[in-house]
Amino acid sequence: MRILWVKVGGLWPPDTGGRLRSLHLVSELSRRHHVSLATTHAPGEDPGPLLAHLPRCEVVSVPYALPKRGSAGFALALARSWLTTQPVDLLKSVVPGLREEVRRRLEGGAVDLCVADFLVGTANIVLPGPVPTLFFAHNVEHLIWRRLARVETSPWRRPLLEVEWRKLRAAEARACSRATLTVAVSEEDAALLAARAPAARVRAIPTGVDLSYFAPGTSREDDTSLVFMGSMDWLPNEDAVLHFLEAILPRVRGEVRNVSFTVVGRNPGPRLRAAAARDGIALTGRVEDIRPHVLRAAVFVVPLRVGGGTRLKIFEALAMGKAVVSTTVGAEGLPLVPGLHFVRADDPDEFAQAVVSLLRDPGLRRSLGLQGRRLVEERYGWPRVAEEFEKRCEEAVTLGRRHTACRPSPAARAGARIAGWLPEGIKRHARPLRSLQARHGLIDWKLRFRRALPTRREARTGDAGPIRSILYVCRGNIIRSPMAASLMRRCLADLGRNGVVVSSAGLYAGRGLPADPRARAVARSFGFSLDDHRARRLTAGMVGQADLIVALDSLIEAELRGRHPRAGRKITRLLTQPGDRPARPIDIPDPYDGEEDDIRRCFELLRASVRRQSSGLFARETAPEEVEAYHAS
């Protein structure tokens, strides 16, 4: 294949997780394919070391300095963002020289596949373009900014972050929808991206590590030394270290005397330098080799509260045989087992206690380190990861050839431009309809029209026959449907109907994902537990086995009826409270993009609706012979 790889921000030096991942993949791909790298470097930087590291690649590097906060370039990007729907992060990453180089090469006909590295890479590519495009999503960017907004304490910065993450979410959905194929770095990220762009093709590859470079050391570690590693000009890393200094390190030092903490990473900011001076910790800045700092430490800490993608730093620490303590966010997307490969702790007290326990127990540190090294040795070397990525590249090329004749017409492109100027409120209500195929959309409007008729009375929930299994269906199976299923189980227990099986699934669920953390917290506050829930994607087998299938909004119902027309009599919705007017189907709004309060309101609406449903379903006892006769038929 002839691959054009587009990367804003350069690949050298390899001092960030994204640079490391891309550099290794480009290097491995260039062994079997012709790879051209179109990238940028800061003015005054020498691209020579990058060329030397990639001798089999053609490298074109354009000088460009990404605008920093406070600069004229950043102010211009911010002003443009306020006047458009584009996020600041993309607008400041448009590089005219790079964009022109990419356009010239793509139109020249000598490229089989274009790889847009990170979301900012798509800002320099026209999508869809003349060749298949693979969008390489190292992170779910809007999730990072959304989490930043949650932990932001400044009353004027938080609203700006709230606006930015919503714009990034829309930009990510557009990029996924317009790219031939999207590749994420974990199944969790792939599911999140697919949920926002249901028509997109999203795949996942594992992350990797250089096993020969990151290897266990022979020197003795310092029993009172902690280390954190990461680029300190990345806001989630800075937030993590400041949080550790304020909430965790004092607790650790209260238990173990003379504990030292070293932060290894480039460009620490003024806030962090001031905190380091106050608390007596070491900031290394950029270093040529991180390994001595990591090998010297007894415990590797990852106190991230904000993030996305997967943390290469954890794999590198495991490859060096280090004991790791991480938050759930820090280890997100990695195939690690808490207690076997690392220690997971989210509460500051729990995190501090985990660190103290490891400092006092060299045997436990050694056990965790051995298990972590074994895991990455068996499955996560870069050559193996590159093979997976290569398969995705080949898939994108095949898809591109298959759909060459299906490119948008000039009229369609004009329509898309017009849609870009519609008010956001109209687009927000219309956007879910885009996930429906035309046939499903017609079903949705047909159902709306029939139910709007004044003489129309909704069928009774139990009209499909005797019920011994109920299936609740939403989109991702991480908030609404698991909450509904838990509520129905409680109602059935109260009614003494313990023989009914209640389950849930999602039309676009990422298999095996846990329930949303906010949904788990809300459920606990009402006396329920979603901790053991794992998402399931709806299958024909589930539809066939269920006696009653409850769609949680009108679009899900339309898609269910379109996908499974023979199951139509089993598909229903939750209903409003009957009164002077007949009961009507009720939509349970998807609270995924909201806050915890929105999920709480969703739970309360579900609680009332499911109670009504359980009362309607089991108002009378069904004789056992009636149940058997129904299922035999």
Secondary structure, DSSP 8 states (H G I E B T S, - for coil): -EEEEEETT-S-S--SHHHHHHHHHHHHHTTTSEEEEEEEE-TT---HHHHHH-TTSEEEEEE-----TTSHHHHHHHHHHHHSSS-HHHHTT--HHHHHHHHHHHHTT--SEEEEESHHHHTTS-SS-SS-EEEEESS-HHHHHHHHHHH---TTHHHHHHHHHHHHHHHHHHHHHHSSEEEESSHHHHHHHHHH-TTS-EEE----B-TTTS---SS---TTEEEEES-TTSHHHHHHHHHIIIIIHHHHHHHSTT-EEEEE-S---HHHHHHHHHHT-EEEES-S--HHHHHH-SEEEE--SS--S--HHHHHHHHTT-EEEE-TTTTTTS---BTTTBEE--SHHHHHHHHHHHHH-HHHHHHHHHHHHHHHHHH-BHHHHHHHHHHHHHHHHHHHHHTGGG---HHHHHHHHHHTTS-HHHHHHHGGGGGS-HHHHHHHHHHHHHHHSTT-----GGGG---SEEEEEESSSSSHHHHHHHHHHHHHHHHT-TT-EEEEEETT--TT-B--HHHHHHHHHTT---TT-B--B--HHHHHH-SEEEESSHHHHHHHHHH-GGGGGGEEE-B---SSS---B------TTS-HHHHHHHHHHHHHHHHHHHHHHTSS---HHHHHHHHH-
